[in-house]
């Protein structure tokens, strides 16, 4: 799974938003059984990160909250954000920095309502033979990435924070062929792969790897995946969002206590035609994800103003946003 961290399609967001202000979500309806229908758009095809959602649906936790939830993968890169902003979906699972940038640059009417993973999964990944274990080891090396501003800023930031010159690293846009560009020797390392997916995938294929996390070298910790909703829904239906989050929390409790059973629920709901899951890789992914989705200091789905402020400050300093928004413009507190 390539991490689709694209600060892109802001123009598409603007087009979708046209005429949508003040309009109720198109999917806001009763399905005839007294259940409120919700459409939830994922960040990517179903994988271990989403297991708790499918468990919440199967176990009836959404129904207990008066909800029926349609979980769908995105058809386009930023559907989880653009569809929610345009009133074509109720909740999206997307990325913290993208929400900040969309709010600042285009005043897109969305906010985060919960954090799914408490720490980054994004890594600088390389084959073990390259002996790259820290930013200084990238001097004179090539780093493959998916052509995003964020990846460039991450590499630039870790190099500066380590006392190295960012210009000593050659960034190579390899699109989403991150693993292939590395295993074929086209680049020395990549940024954009995820520790819970590409690492076990490559190890299963027989590759020994090294990796490090940018947040270990001066980049602020950020949430890997957030649930977002429109300003309108947050203002008018906070109880619906709270019910959704309560059900998700129950699904996550099951994920923790009965991981294999919940993994099977995920496998039963995979998109086999577009993104077939390897049960062994997904099992390892679950083992990596669970202690990161809830920590001793941060319950599942919790988020803090401090984390949002640190990322706003970092993005501004790196030139990713033109001004600093107030935290209240990008994060909403939903009690559940």
QUIDAQUI-V683081 format. One record per run of one state. SS is the DSSP state (2 for helix, 1 for strand, 0 for the rest). FROM is the first residue (numbers start at 1). LEN is the number of residues. If there is no record, write none. Layout:
<<SS,FROM,LEN> <SS,FROM,LEN>>
//
This chain:
<<0,1,9> <2,10,8> <0,18,11> <1,29,2> <0,31,5> <1,36,6> <0,42,6> <2,48,11> <0,59,2> <2,61,4> <0,65,2> <1,67,6> <0,73,6> <2,79,7> <0,86,5> <1,91,4> <0,95,1> <2,96,11> <0,107,3> <1,110,6> <0,116,6> <1,122,6> <2,128,3> <0,131,4> <2,135,4> <0,139,3> <1,142,4> <0,146,3> <2,149,13> <0,162,4> <2,166,3> <0,169,1> <1,170,4> <0,174,4> <2,178,6> <0,184,5> <1,189,6> <0,195,3> <2,198,7> <0,205,4> <1,209,4> <0,213,1> <2,214,3> <0,217,9> <1,226,5> <2,231,6> <0,237,1> <2,238,20> <0,258,1> <2,259,10> <0,269,3> <2,272,4> <0,276,3> <2,279,15> <0,294,7> <1,301,1> <0,302,3> <2,305,13> <0,318,9> <2,327,3> <0,330,1> <1,331,1> <0,332,5>>
//
